[in-house]
Every structure is written in structure tokens, then in C-alpha cells.
Amino acid sequence: MKCKKCGRTIGVEDKLCPYCGTVNDLAAAHERNIKEFDKEFTKTQKEVAGSAKNLEGIGKRALILAILVAAMLVMHFVSRRNYVGPDEDAIRSRDAQTHCEEYKEEMEGYLKRGEYLDYIAFIHAHGIYLSSAGYEDFKHINYVASDYYECIRHMQGIVYQTTDKDYWNSMEQQISSFSMYLEGFMETYKVQAEAEKNSTYKAYIEDMYQDLRSLLKAYVKLDDAGVDEFLELSDAKMAVRLEEVFADEAE
């Protein structure tokens, strides 16, 4: 972005222009929104935990997953508020280039800790895309992590409210979406795991795959052989199987 006074390029999060010292209004707004994020996340976390105490079966097992996804959705909301206006993509793209080395280090940290949801939230918030110059090493990871995020998000939508009978109609859409993204994840996983030459990144891709297998074991009540069989199904057949499982949970 450009300094409103001297016109030189500065980072979105620079509080002051490093050239003339003018206050960066966007950075001030970002700081306010981060504080709001902390407040909203704490509120959301309490609401999720409070609701889960009244649930049985799958509802309780979904607590941790619900908190993780809620955190990411709040973070996404805050990130969108940080970059409003018609040129937001261009602003975030320039910011990603200005802070490339710093952001790559943060991305590596998320991956190393296995915090894949936070990783996706971070790259979305900072406008880091598959074609972003300087981030090419993360291309394969980003493909897989994007589908991984969608799978987690829709699975959370399925399991968290399965004890609410009035929720069933909307849950059918969640099941359909989860099945579609899971099928997409499997295709992406196979291609990108083979294409990835960095053994460390390849391990992260495998870890996301194993995470989704664990979700299927926990929520669809499958063993390893059952997961293998399930993942070979088309998205339509996956959806039918899931409807059978979760319809029983809602009764």
C-alpha cells in the first residue's frame, strides 16, 4: 500500500510510515480488529463449550473440533474487516510480497506444529495464493490444506448439531458438501503428495490425510479397512453412507 502523505510503499501492518513517520490508518484498524478477534474468540469458545455440555454422543465429541473451526471463522471475519475496499486483493498481495520472508517463517511454524487450520486462516488473511511470487515452495501444501480445511469445516457442521432434529434438513447440505470436498481432497492428496519433493512438506501432507482418516474413525465409526473402503466411494455414495450414520445419531 502507499503512504497517504509521501506516497511510498509501506506494509499494511506498519503503524508508521518508515520514510516520513505518518500514521498508517489501516494498521491502526488492524490492531483494533485483532483485539476484537481476541474478545470474539473468547466469547465463541465459551458458547461452544456451554452448548456441548448439553449434548450427548457425537455432540460432545465435536467440542474440540467446533472450537477450532469457530476460531478460524472468527479469524477470517477479522481478516476481512482488515482489508475492506475495492483494491483489497492488491493491498494484500503487496503486503504478502513486502513481508514475504517474515510470513514464510510464520507459515513454517504453523506447519511444524501441525496447526493446519491456523495455517489456512493465515494465508487467507494475508492474501497468499498459489500463484504468489516468493511462496512457490508452499504450492503443493496449499492445494491440500485448502481441501483439508473445507472437509474439517463441513464435518464440524455435521457433527455439532446432530442431536437437534430440526437441524436435519440443513445437515443434508453439509453432508453433501463434506462428501464433495472429501472426494476432492483425496484426488488432490494423491497428486500433490507425489508432486511434492520436499520430504518435510510431504510429511505434512500425509499428516492432514491421517487427520481426516481419524475423523472418519471417530464420527463415522469406521476401522482402518472401513476407512479405506469409504474413501474409494464416489461423493454421492459417501453422502448416502453419512446420512445413514448421522440420521441414527439425530434420533
C-alpha positions as CSV (number, residue, x, y, z in Angstrom):
1,M,0.0,0.0,0.0
2,K,1.0,3.6,-0.4
3,C,1.6,6.1,2.4
4,K,-1.1,8.8,2.2
5,K,1.5,11.5,2.7
6,C,4.7,10.7,0.9
7,G,3.3,8.1,-1.4
8,R,6.0,5.5,-0.8
9,T,5.2,1.8,-0.5
10,I,4.7,0.6,3.1
11,G,3.4,-2.6,4.7
12,V,-0.2,-3.0,5.7
13,E,0.7,-3.6,9.3
14,D,3.4,-0.8,9.6
15,K,2.0,1.5,12.3
16,L,4.1,4.4,11.0
17,C,5.5,5.1,7.5
18,P,9.2,4.3,7.8
19,Y,10.0,7.2,5.5
20,C,8.0,10.1,6.8
21,G,6.5,8.9,10.1
22,T,2.9,9.4,9.0
23,V,0.4,7.2,10.9
24,N,-1.0,4.2,8.9
25,D,-4.7,4.2,9.5
26,L,-5.1,0.7,8.1
27,A,-2.5,-0.7,10.7
28,A,-4.4,1.0,13.5
29,A,-7.6,-0.6,12.3
30,H,-5.9,-4.0,12.1
31,E,-4.7,-3.6,15.7
32,R,-8.3,-2.8,16.8
33,N,-9.7,-5.8,15.0
34,I,-7.1,-8.1,16.5
35,K,-8.3,-7.0,19.9
36,E,-11.9,-7.6,18.7
37,F,-10.8,-11.1,17.5
38,D,-9.5,-12.0,21.0
39,K,-12.8,-10.8,22.5
40,E,-15.0,-12.6,19.9
41,F,-13.0,-15.8,20.1
42,T,-13.2,-16.0,23.9
43,K,-17.0,-15.4,23.6
44,T,-17.3,-18.1,20.9
45,Q,-15.3,-20.6,22.8
46,K,-17.5,-20.2,25.9
47,E,-20.6,-20.5,23.8
48,V,-19.4,-23.7,22.1
49,A,-18.3,-25.2,25.4
50,G,-21.5,-24.3,27.1
51,S,-23.6,-25.8,24.3
52,A,-21.6,-29.0,24.2
53,K,-22.3,-29.7,27.9
54,N,-25.9,-30.3,27.0
55,L,-25.2,-32.7,24.1
56,E,-24.7,-36.4,24.0
57,G,-22.7,-38.8,21.8
58,I,-21.3,-37.1,18.7
59,G,-22.2,-33.6,20.0
60,K,-19.7,-33.9,22.9
61,R,-17.0,-35.5,20.7
62,A,-17.3,-32.5,18.4
63,L,-16.4,-29.9,21.1
64,I,-12.7,-29.6,20.2
65,L,-13.3,-29.6,16.5
66,A,-16.1,-27.0,16.9
67,I,-13.8,-24.7,18.9
68,L,-11.0,-25.0,16.3
69,V,-13.3,-24.2,13.4
70,A,-15.1,-21.4,15.3
71,A,-11.7,-19.8,16.0
72,M,-10.8,-19.9,12.3
73,L,-14.1,-18.5,11.2
74,V,-13.7,-15.6,13.7
75,M,-10.2,-15.0,12.4
76,H,-11.5,-15.0,8.8
77,F,-14.1,-12.4,9.8
78,V,-11.5,-10.2,11.4
79,S,-9.2,-10.5,8.4
80,R,-11.9,-9.5,6.0
81,R,-12.6,-6.4,8.1
82,N,-8.9,-5.5,8.0
83,Y,-8.9,-5.2,4.2
84,V,-12.0,-3.5,3.0
85,G,-12.4,-1.6,-0.2
86,P,-12.2,-2.3,-3.9
87,D,-8.5,-2.8,-4.0
88,E,-8.2,-5.2,-1.1
89,D,-6.7,-8.0,-3.1
90,A,-4.0,-5.8,-4.5
91,I,-3.3,-4.4,-1.0
92,R,-2.9,-7.9,0.5
93,S,-0.8,-9.1,-2.5
94,R,1.6,-6.2,-2.0
95,D,1.7,-6.9,1.7
96,A,2.5,-10.5,1.1
97,Q,5.4,-9.5,-1.0
98,T,6.7,-6.9,1.4
99,H,6.7,-9.3,4.3
100,C,7.5,-12.5,2.3
101,E,10.3,-13.8,4.5
102,E,8.5,-13.0,7.7
103,Y,5.3,-14.6,6.6
104,K,7.1,-17.7,5.3
105,E,8.7,-18.2,8.7
106,E,5.2,-17.9,10.3
107,M,3.8,-20.4,7.8
108,E,6.6,-22.9,8.6
109,G,5.8,-22.5,12.3
110,Y,2.1,-23.4,11.8
111,L,3.0,-26.4,9.7
112,K,5.7,-27.6,12.1
113,R,3.2,-27.5,15.0
114,G,0.5,-29.3,12.9
115,E,-1.8,-26.3,13.1
116,Y,-3.2,-26.6,9.7
117,L,-6.4,-24.7,10.3
118,D,-4.5,-21.7,11.6
119,Y,-2.1,-22.1,8.6
120,I,-5.0,-21.8,6.2
121,A,-6.5,-18.8,8.1
122,F,-3.1,-17.1,8.0
123,I,-2.6,-17.5,4.2
124,H,-6.2,-16.3,3.5
125,A,-5.8,-13.3,5.8
126,H,-2.6,-12.2,4.1
127,G,-3.6,-12.9,0.5
128,I,-1.1,-15.6,-0.1
129,Y,-2.3,-17.6,-3.1
130,L,-0.9,-20.5,-5.2
131,S,0.5,-18.0,-7.7
132,S,2.0,-15.6,-5.1
133,A,5.7,-14.9,-6.0
134,G,8.1,-16.0,-3.4
135,Y,5.7,-18.6,-1.9
136,E,6.1,-21.3,-4.7
137,D,7.6,-23.8,-2.2
138,F,4.2,-24.0,-0.5
139,K,2.2,-24.6,-3.6
140,H,1.5,-28.3,-3.0
141,I,0.8,-27.8,0.7
142,N,-1.7,-25.1,-0.1
143,Y,-3.7,-27.2,-2.5
144,V,-4.0,-30.0,0.1
145,A,-4.6,-27.7,3.1
146,S,-7.4,-25.8,1.3
147,D,-9.4,-29.0,0.7
148,Y,-8.5,-30.2,4.2
149,Y,-9.9,-27.0,5.7
150,E,-13.2,-27.4,3.8
151,C,-13.5,-31.1,4.9
152,I,-13.0,-30.1,8.6
153,R,-15.4,-27.2,8.3
154,H,-18.3,-29.2,6.9
155,M,-17.7,-32.2,9.2
156,Q,-18.0,-29.8,12.1
157,G,-21.3,-28.5,10.7
158,I,-22.5,-32.1,10.5
159,V,-21.5,-33.5,13.9
160,Y,-22.0,-30.5,16.2
161,Q,-25.8,-30.3,15.9
162,T,-26.8,-33.9,15.0
163,T,-28.8,-34.1,18.3
164,D,-31.1,-31.3,17.0
165,K,-33.9,-32.9,14.9
166,D,-34.8,-29.6,13.4
167,Y,-31.3,-29.3,12.0
168,W,-31.5,-32.4,9.8
169,N,-32.6,-30.7,6.6
170,S,-29.7,-28.3,6.6
171,M,-27.4,-31.0,7.6
172,E,-28.1,-32.9,4.4
173,Q,-26.4,-30.0,2.6
174,Q,-23.4,-30.2,5.0
175,I,-23.1,-33.9,4.3
176,S,-23.3,-33.3,0.5
177,S,-20.6,-30.6,0.7
178,F,-18.4,-32.7,3.0
179,S,-18.6,-35.7,0.6
180,M,-17.7,-33.5,-2.3
181,Y,-14.7,-31.9,-0.6
182,L,-13.5,-35.2,0.8
183,E,-13.5,-36.7,-2.7
184,G,-11.7,-33.6,-3.9
185,F,-9.2,-33.9,-1.1
186,M,-8.4,-37.5,-2.0
187,E,-7.7,-36.6,-5.6
188,T,-5.6,-33.6,-4.6
189,Y,-3.8,-35.5,-1.9
190,K,-2.7,-38.3,-4.3
191,V,-1.5,-35.8,-7.0
192,Q,0.2,-33.3,-4.6
193,A,1.9,-35.9,-2.4
194,E,3.5,-37.4,-5.4
195,A,4.5,-34.0,-6.9
196,E,6.0,-32.7,-3.6
197,K,9.7,-33.3,-3.5
198,N,10.4,-31.8,-0.1
199,S,10.2,-34.7,2.4
200,T,9.2,-32.4,5.3
201,Y,6.3,-30.9,3.3
202,K,5.4,-34.4,2.1
203,A,5.1,-35.4,5.8
204,Y,2.7,-32.5,6.5
205,I,0.5,-33.6,3.5
206,E,0.4,-37.1,4.9
207,D,-0.4,-35.8,8.4
208,M,-3.5,-34.0,7.0
209,Y,-4.6,-37.2,5.3
210,Q,-4.2,-39.1,8.6
211,D,-6.2,-36.4,10.4
212,L,-9.2,-36.9,8.0
213,R,-8.9,-40.7,8.5
214,S,-9.1,-40.1,12.2
215,L,-12.2,-38.0,11.8
216,L,-13.9,-40.8,9.8
217,K,-13.0,-43.3,12.5
218,A,-14.4,-41.1,15.3
219,Y,-17.5,-39.8,13.7
220,V,-18.5,-42.4,11.1
221,K,-17.3,-45.3,13.4
222,L,-15.1,-47.0,10.9
223,D,-12.0,-49.1,11.4
224,D,-8.9,-48.8,9.1
225,A,-10.4,-51.2,6.5
226,G,-13.7,-49.4,6.6
227,V,-12.0,-46.0,6.0
228,D,-10.1,-47.4,3.0
229,E,-13.4,-48.7,1.6
230,F,-15.2,-45.4,2.3
231,L,-12.6,-43.3,0.6
232,E,-13.0,-45.3,-2.6
233,L,-16.6,-44.3,-2.8
234,S,-18.0,-41.6,-5.1
235,D,-19.1,-38.4,-3.3
236,A,-22.7,-39.4,-3.8
237,K,-22.2,-42.8,-2.2
238,M,-20.3,-41.2,0.6
239,A,-23.2,-38.9,1.3
240,V,-25.7,-41.8,1.4
241,R,-23.5,-43.6,3.9
242,L,-23.1,-40.5,6.1
243,E,-26.8,-39.8,6.0
244,E,-27.4,-43.3,7.4
245,V,-24.9,-42.8,10.2
246,F,-25.9,-39.3,11.3
247,A,-29.7,-39.8,10.9
248,D,-29.3,-42.5,13.6
249,E,-27.4,-40.0,15.8
250,A,-30.2,-37.5,15.4
251,E,-32.9,-39.9,16.5
